């Protein structure tokens, strides 16, 4: 009887002797609970260190999570920590990028009409270095001549009631020239100083294809700055033709950048921001400017009011259809967004004609401009959404 109570805490040992497995299990449980308490205490006292450890683990494990599976016949090509293969220092495989898609028949026709194909075949440039110089010089000429005062748009100022022009955007619409000039300036400087920043790993094929169309458009706009002056007040078809040819050149240039966006590795994100975006904006705006110029031609030759009204209405829907088609076909919403901007400005620019023309006709024209602006916006959304649903 005394043997069972001889020592405190051991009174059950003679009745239920502990096995080695139960002792090991209890010791492991105690050890784990102790470690957990220590870990919680450490995390409470040093939260920043714990966050740093978690971040380090994520950085180290992210390449492993994105590693491609080994291919048959080449089992050591899974990229780990940016080193291909299971052996440190093994040379990575150089990726093979597909060539740019070929230009469409419409782009080739636009190149012929604008003279871009003549520039491409003239021998003025035969390499990437040559074409990036052409790109920079053409922008410099365009910017310099645009800054020369004395053009009709500078002298005539805001539209007046007596002008009787139906296809006239509000003044705020021309603010779009700010981002166009700024981004194209960055593009030209980048092309001249650091062309590699515009290009993806596939190289600069798209830049050599875009430069002739852009240069041709810039030259036509230089001629426009010289033609849109008082000496041509009765010959407005000359500056209108210049803007139309510039639109053809930018159609060709925009085709090159849109094809580059479809080809993997052709264009960097920086190149997209400072080349694809402003060229798309410039193309869309130049189309609207050409339409505006031809409506001004009708006004200058004193065409009948109903003819000008019909032409302005057709211009709204025609501009929306053209820019919407280009946006959806090339999977680039930017031209259609510019059309939305310009056509909405046209819908508000007619207010100056209140009292000078029939109220019903003016309301119908405003409605056409707003509807065409909305259709252009729908096309822009479709150009963005449809490729991502395919």
Order of alpha helices (4+ residues) and beta strands (2+ residues): alpha-alpha-beta-beta-alpha-alpha-alpha-alpha-alpha-alpha-alpha-alpha-alpha-alpha-alpha
